[in-house]
Amino acid sequence: MNAKTSRIVLITGASSGIGEATARLLAKNGATVLLGARRTERLDRIVADIVAAGGIAEARALDVTRREDVQAFAAHAIARFGRIDVIVNNAGVMPLSPLASLKLDEWDRMIDVNIRGVLHGIAAVLPTMQKQGAGHVINVASIGAHAVSPTAAVYCATKYAVWALSEGLRQEHQDIRVTTISPGVTESELADTISDQKGREEMKEFRKVAISASAIARAIDFAISQPEDVDTSEIVIRPTASAH
C-alpha cells in the first residue's frame, strides 16, 4: 500500500455535501476515513456504504463548535489508527441575510462554526502533526473568501478568516502542508440554513449554475495526492459558466 492510500483522514461536516463526497472518494482511493458530524444516522449510512464497498471508515458524533468534541475526535483517531495524516475542516453554515436584518444569532453561529470550528480542528491535530513531522490541514473556505456580495457580508468575513488562518499556519510550519479549498457555487444543503427571505431569493438565483460536491472532493484528493514536498496552497474551483 502506498503513502497516498494508507493515509488517515479526518473529515468534519461529513454527513452530506462536500464532506460526504470527500469521504466516499478518499475511501474509494484507499484512505482510512474518520467522519464527524452532528447527524450520526447519516454518518452511519455513509460508513456502511464505504465498508460494503471494501473501504475503511468510522464515524463519531461531532459538534465543531465544542472544543472538547473536536479534541475527542482527534484522540479517537490516534487511539484507533496511531496517527493523523490529514484533517479536512469542512463543517460550515451559510445563513445569508442583509446586515440590516440584524440576525445576530445567525452571525454568532457562522463565527462559531466557520471560524472557531476550523481553529478547533487545527488545535486538535497540530501537536500530533508536529510530533510526526508531517501532516496536511485542508480548510474549506469559499469563493466568498475572495469576493463579497450583498447578504453575504458575515459569511464572507468568516471565509476570509479561514483563508487567513490557513496562510498563517502554512507560513509557521515547514513540515506541515496546508491547503485552502475555495468552492464556487456547489450543490449542498448550505442554502437550507437561510432564514432571511431576501437571502433565500438571492441564493436561489445564485445557485442556478452549480457544480457537484464530487468536483470539490476531486480537488481535495488532488491536493492530498501531491508529493510530500509539494504544498498545493489554494484551489479555487467554480462552475465554468459562473460569473462569480
Sine and cosine of phi, psi and omega as CSV:
sin_phi,cos_phi,sin_psi,cos_psi,sin_omega,cos_omega
0.00,0.00,0.77,-0.64,-0.05,-1.00
-1.00,0.08,0.11,-0.99,-0.11,-0.99
-0.87,0.49,-0.59,0.80,-0.03,-1.00
-0.90,0.44,-0.75,0.66,-0.13,-0.99
-0.97,0.22,-0.26,0.97,-0.04,-1.00
-0.99,-0.13,0.12,0.99,-0.06,-1.00
-0.94,0.35,0.56,-0.83,0.10,-0.99
-0.99,-0.14,0.89,-0.46,-0.14,-0.99
-0.86,-0.52,0.81,-0.59,0.09,-1.00
-0.99,-0.17,0.70,-0.71,-0.04,-1.00
-0.74,-0.67,0.85,-0.53,0.08,-1.00
-1.00,-0.08,0.35,-0.94,-0.05,-1.00
0.86,0.52,0.66,0.75,-0.19,-0.98
-1.00,-0.06,0.11,0.99,-0.10,-1.00
-1.00,0.09,-0.16,0.99,0.00,-1.00
-0.26,-0.97,0.07,-1.00,0.15,-0.99
0.83,0.56,-0.69,-0.72,-0.07,-1.00
-0.88,0.47,-0.66,0.75,-0.02,-1.00
-0.89,0.46,-0.72,0.70,0.03,-1.00
-0.89,0.45,-0.74,0.68,-0.01,-1.00
-0.87,0.49,-0.63,0.78,0.01,-1.00
-0.92,0.39,-0.69,0.72,0.02,-1.00
-0.87,0.50,-0.71,0.71,-0.03,-1.00
-0.90,0.43,-0.69,0.73,-0.04,-1.00
-0.93,0.36,-0.73,0.69,-0.03,-1.00
-0.90,0.44,-0.64,0.77,0.04,-1.00
-0.91,0.42,-0.65,0.76,0.04,-1.00
-0.86,0.51,-0.57,0.82,-0.01,-1.00
-1.00,0.06,0.09,1.00,0.15,-0.99
0.96,-0.28,-0.06,1.00,0.03,-1.00
-0.96,0.26,0.43,-0.90,0.18,-0.98
-1.00,-0.03,0.83,-0.56,-0.11,-0.99
-0.90,-0.44,0.69,-0.73,0.11,-0.99
-0.92,-0.40,0.90,-0.44,-0.10,-0.99
-0.99,-0.16,0.70,-0.72,0.04,-1.00
-0.76,-0.65,0.66,-0.75,0.08,-1.00
-0.11,-0.99,0.14,-0.99,0.02,-1.00
-0.99,0.16,-0.50,0.87,-0.07,-1.00
-1.00,0.03,1.00,0.07,-0.14,-0.99
-0.93,0.37,-0.48,0.88,0.00,-1.00
-0.90,0.43,-0.58,0.82,0.07,-1.00
-0.94,0.33,-0.66,0.75,0.04,-1.00
-0.85,0.52,-0.70,0.71,-0.03,-1.00
-0.88,0.48,-0.62,0.79,0.02,-1.00
-0.91,0.41,-0.68,0.74,0.00,-1.00
-0.91,0.42,-0.70,0.71,0.02,-1.00
-0.87,0.50,-0.69,0.73,0.00,-1.00
-0.86,0.50,-0.67,0.74,0.02,-1.00
-0.89,0.45,-0.70,0.72,-0.03,-1.00
-0.90,0.43,-0.71,0.70,-0.01,-1.00
-0.90,0.43,-0.65,0.76,0.01,-1.00
-0.89,0.46,-0.49,0.87,0.01,-1.00
-1.00,0.05,0.06,1.00,0.06,-1.00
0.99,-0.11,0.11,0.99,0.00,-1.00
-1.00,0.01,0.06,-1.00,0.02,-1.00
-0.88,-0.47,0.87,-0.49,-0.04,-1.00
-0.47,-0.88,0.55,-0.83,0.13,-0.99
-0.68,-0.73,0.28,-0.96,-0.02,-1.00
-0.69,-0.72,0.51,-0.86,0.10,-1.00
-0.63,-0.78,0.59,-0.81,0.12,-0.99
-0.89,0.46,0.70,-0.71,-0.10,-1.00
-0.50,-0.87,0.81,-0.59,0.17,-0.98
-0.90,-0.43,0.95,-0.31,-0.13,-0.99
-0.93,0.38,-0.25,0.97,0.04,-1.00
-0.98,0.22,-0.22,0.98,0.01,-1.00
-0.98,-0.19,0.93,-0.36,-0.05,-1.00
-0.82,0.57,-0.66,0.75,-0.04,-1.00
-0.92,0.40,-0.53,0.85,0.06,-1.00
-0.89,0.45,-0.72,0.69,-0.06,-1.00
-0.94,0.34,-0.61,0.79,0.07,-1.00
-0.88,0.48,-0.67,0.74,0.01,-1.00
-0.92,0.39,-0.57,0.82,0.05,-1.00
-0.87,0.50,-0.75,0.66,0.02,-1.00
-0.92,0.38,-0.65,0.76,0.00,-1.00
-0.89,0.46,-0.59,0.81,0.05,-1.00
-0.89,0.45,-0.66,0.75,0.02,-1.00
-0.88,0.48,-0.67,0.74,0.01,-1.00
-0.91,0.42,-0.69,0.72,-0.02,-1.00
-0.90,0.44,-0.63,0.78,-0.07,-1.00
-0.99,0.12,-0.64,0.77,-0.19,-0.98
-0.86,-0.52,-0.17,0.99,0.11,-0.99
1.00,0.05,-0.16,0.99,0.01,-1.00
-0.25,-0.97,0.13,-0.99,0.11,-0.99
-0.74,-0.68,0.89,-0.45,-0.01,-1.00
-1.00,-0.07,-0.61,0.79,-0.08,-1.00
-0.60,-0.80,0.64,-0.77,0.25,-0.97
-0.84,-0.54,0.72,-0.69,0.10,-0.99
-0.95,-0.31,0.98,-0.21,0.03,-1.00
-0.99,0.14,1.00,-0.03,-0.16,-0.99
-0.94,-0.35,-0.39,0.92,-0.08,-1.00
-0.83,0.55,0.71,-0.71,-0.01,-1.00
-0.28,-0.96,0.38,-0.93,0.08,-1.00
-0.74,-0.67,0.39,-0.92,-0.11,-0.99
-0.56,-0.83,0.87,0.49,0.07,-1.00
-0.99,0.17,1.00,0.07,-0.09,-1.00
-0.95,0.31,0.53,-0.85,0.09,-1.00
-0.17,-0.99,0.45,-0.89,0.12,-0.99
-0.89,0.46,0.53,-0.85,0.01,-1.00
-0.84,0.54,-0.56,0.83,-0.04,-1.00
-0.91,0.41,-0.26,0.97,0.06,-1.00
-0.95,0.32,-0.31,0.95,0.08,-1.00
0.82,0.58,0.72,0.70,0.02,-1.00
-1.00,0.06,0.95,0.33,-0.12,-0.99
-0.89,0.46,-0.58,0.81,0.03,-1.00
-0.89,0.46,-0.63,0.78,0.03,-1.00
-0.94,0.34,-0.59,0.81,0.08,-1.00
-0.87,0.49,-0.72,0.69,0.00,-1.00
-0.88,0.48,-0.65,0.76,0.00,-1.00
-0.89,0.46,-0.67,0.74,0.03,-1.00
-0.90,0.45,-0.67,0.74,0.03,-1.00
-0.89,0.45,-0.68,0.73,-0.04,-1.00
-0.91,0.41,-0.72,0.70,-0.05,-1.00
-0.98,0.18,-0.78,0.62,-0.18,-0.98
-0.97,0.24,-0.51,0.86,0.00,-1.00
-0.96,-0.27,-0.86,0.52,-0.03,-1.00
-0.88,0.47,-0.59,0.81,0.03,-1.00
-0.87,0.50,-0.66,0.75,0.05,-1.00
-0.92,0.39,-0.69,0.73,0.03,-1.00
-0.88,0.48,-0.65,0.76,0.04,-1.00
-0.89,0.45,-0.64,0.77,0.04,-1.00
-0.89,0.45,-0.70,0.72,0.02,-1.00
-0.88,0.47,-0.74,0.68,-0.04,-1.00
-0.89,0.47,-0.54,0.84,-0.06,-1.00
-0.96,0.29,-0.48,0.88,-0.08,-1.00
-0.95,-0.31,-0.33,0.95,-0.13,-0.99
-0.87,0.50,-0.72,0.69,0.02,-1.00
-0.86,0.52,-0.65,0.76,0.02,-1.00
-0.91,0.42,-0.70,0.71,-0.01,-1.00
-0.91,0.41,-0.60,0.80,0.06,-1.00
-0.90,0.45,-0.68,0.74,0.02,-1.00
-0.90,0.43,-0.63,0.78,0.02,-1.00
-0.94,0.33,-0.43,0.90,-0.11,-0.99
0.97,0.24,0.31,0.95,-0.01,-1.00
-0.21,-0.98,0.40,-0.92,0.05,-1.00
0.27,-0.96,0.17,-0.99,-0.05,-1.00
-0.60,-0.80,0.87,-0.49,0.07,-1.00
-0.97,-0.25,0.86,-0.50,0.02,-1.00
-0.91,-0.43,0.88,-0.48,-0.02,-1.00
-0.94,-0.35,0.81,-0.58,0.02,-1.00
-1.00,0.04,0.93,-0.38,0.04,-1.00
-0.99,-0.16,-0.86,-0.51,-0.05,-1.00
-0.04,-1.00,0.31,-0.95,0.20,-0.98
-0.86,0.52,-0.37,0.93,0.07,-1.00
-0.93,0.37,-0.13,0.99,0.13,-0.99
-0.99,0.16,-0.09,1.00,-0.07,-1.00
-0.85,-0.53,-0.33,0.95,-0.02,-1.00
-0.46,-0.89,0.64,-0.77,-0.03,-1.00
-0.97,-0.23,0.61,-0.80,0.06,-1.00
-0.74,-0.68,0.35,-0.94,-0.01,-1.00
-0.84,0.54,0.57,-0.82,-0.06,-1.00
0.96,0.27,-0.13,0.99,-0.10,-1.00
-0.91,-0.41,0.27,0.96,-0.12,-0.99
-0.85,0.53,-0.74,0.67,-0.05,-1.00
-0.95,0.33,-0.69,0.72,0.05,-1.00
-0.84,0.55,-0.75,0.66,0.01,-1.00
-0.88,0.47,-0.62,0.79,0.03,-1.00
-0.87,0.49,-0.65,0.76,0.02,-1.00
-0.92,0.39,-0.57,0.82,-0.02,-1.00
-0.98,0.21,-0.53,0.85,0.18,-0.98
-0.86,0.51,-0.65,0.76,0.01,-1.00
-0.89,0.46,-0.66,0.75,0.04,-1.00
-0.87,0.50,-0.68,0.73,0.04,-1.00
-0.87,0.50,-0.72,0.69,-0.04,-1.00
-0.90,0.43,-0.67,0.74,0.03,-1.00
-0.88,0.48,-0.67,0.74,0.00,-1.00
-0.89,0.45,-0.71,0.70,-0.03,-1.00
-0.92,0.40,-0.63,0.77,0.05,-1.00
-0.90,0.44,-0.69,0.73,0.02,-1.00
-0.89,0.46,-0.67,0.74,0.00,-1.00
-0.87,0.49,-0.69,0.72,-0.05,-1.00
-0.94,0.35,-0.46,0.89,-0.07,-1.00
-0.99,0.11,-0.27,0.96,-0.12,-0.99
-0.71,-0.70,0.92,-0.40,-0.03,-1.00
-0.99,0.17,-0.26,0.97,-0.04,-1.00
-0.94,-0.35,0.14,0.99,0.04,-1.00
-0.85,-0.52,0.81,-0.59,0.02,-1.00
-0.99,0.13,0.59,-0.81,0.01,-1.00
-0.71,-0.70,0.78,-0.63,-0.01,-1.00
-0.77,-0.63,0.73,-0.68,0.16,-0.99
-0.97,-0.22,0.82,-0.57,0.08,-1.00
-0.97,-0.23,0.85,-0.53,-0.03,-1.00
-0.89,-0.45,1.00,-0.01,0.01,-1.00
-0.96,0.27,0.59,-0.81,0.25,-0.97
-0.99,0.17,-0.50,-0.87,-0.06,-1.00
-0.92,0.40,0.87,-0.50,-0.09,-1.00
-0.78,-0.63,0.63,-0.78,0.07,-1.00
-0.89,0.45,0.85,-0.52,-0.01,-1.00
-0.25,-0.97,0.00,-1.00,0.03,-1.00
-1.00,-0.08,0.08,1.00,-0.07,-1.00
-0.84,0.54,-0.62,0.78,-0.04,-1.00
-0.90,0.44,-0.36,0.93,-0.01,-1.00
-0.92,0.39,-0.28,0.96,-0.03,-1.00
-1.00,0.04,0.03,1.00,-0.06,-1.00
-1.00,0.09,0.92,-0.40,-0.01,-1.00
-1.00,-0.07,-0.36,0.93,-0.05,-1.00
-0.98,0.18,0.76,-0.65,-0.05,-1.00
-0.87,0.49,-0.71,0.70,0.00,-1.00
-0.89,0.46,-0.67,0.74,0.02,-1.00
-0.89,0.45,-0.65,0.76,0.02,-1.00
-0.90,0.44,-0.68,0.74,-0.01,-1.00
-0.91,0.41,-0.66,0.75,0.04,-1.00
-0.86,0.50,-0.69,0.72,-0.05,-1.00
-0.95,0.32,-0.58,0.82,0.04,-1.00
-0.86,0.51,-0.68,0.73,0.03,-1.00
-0.93,0.35,-0.67,0.74,-0.05,-1.00
-0.89,0.45,-0.55,0.83,-0.13,-0.99
-1.00,-0.05,0.23,0.97,0.05,-1.00
-0.90,0.43,-0.48,0.88,0.09,-1.00
-0.89,-0.46,0.90,-0.44,-0.07,-1.00
-0.58,-0.82,0.42,-0.91,0.11,-0.99
-0.96,-0.29,0.27,-0.96,-0.05,-1.00
-0.98,0.19,0.39,-0.92,0.08,-1.00
-0.88,0.48,-0.49,0.87,0.00,-1.00
-0.91,0.42,-0.44,0.90,0.07,-1.00
-0.91,0.41,-0.62,0.78,0.03,-1.00
-0.95,0.33,-0.62,0.79,0.04,-1.00
-0.86,0.50,-0.64,0.77,0.01,-1.00
-0.91,0.41,-0.58,0.82,0.05,-1.00
-0.92,0.40,-0.65,0.76,0.04,-1.00
-0.90,0.44,-0.69,0.72,0.03,-1.00
-0.87,0.49,-0.64,0.77,0.04,-1.00
-0.87,0.50,-0.73,0.68,-0.02,-1.00
-0.88,0.47,-0.68,0.74,0.00,-1.00
-0.91,0.41,-0.57,0.82,-0.13,-0.99
-0.97,0.26,-0.20,0.98,-0.02,-1.00
-0.93,0.36,0.42,-0.91,0.05,-1.00
-0.83,0.55,0.45,-0.89,-0.10,-1.00
-0.86,0.51,-0.41,0.91,0.01,-1.00
-1.00,0.00,0.17,0.99,0.02,-1.00
-0.87,-0.48,0.86,-0.51,0.04,-1.00
-0.95,-0.33,0.94,-0.34,0.13,-0.99
-0.98,0.19,0.99,-0.13,-0.21,-0.98
-0.95,0.32,-0.54,0.84,-0.01,-1.00
-0.41,-0.91,0.63,-0.78,0.13,-0.99
-0.77,-0.63,0.84,-0.54,0.16,-0.99
-0.98,-0.21,0.84,-0.54,-0.07,-1.00
-0.75,-0.66,0.82,-0.57,-0.11,-0.99
-0.59,-0.81,0.27,-0.96,0.08,-1.00
-0.89,0.46,0.64,-0.77,0.01,-1.00
-0.83,0.56,-0.63,0.78,-0.08,-1.00
-1.00,0.10,0.01,1.00,-0.06,-1.00
-0.98,0.19,0.67,-0.74,0.09,-1.00
-1.00,0.05,-0.18,0.98,-0.10,-0.99
-0.97,-0.22,0.00,0.00,0.00,0.00
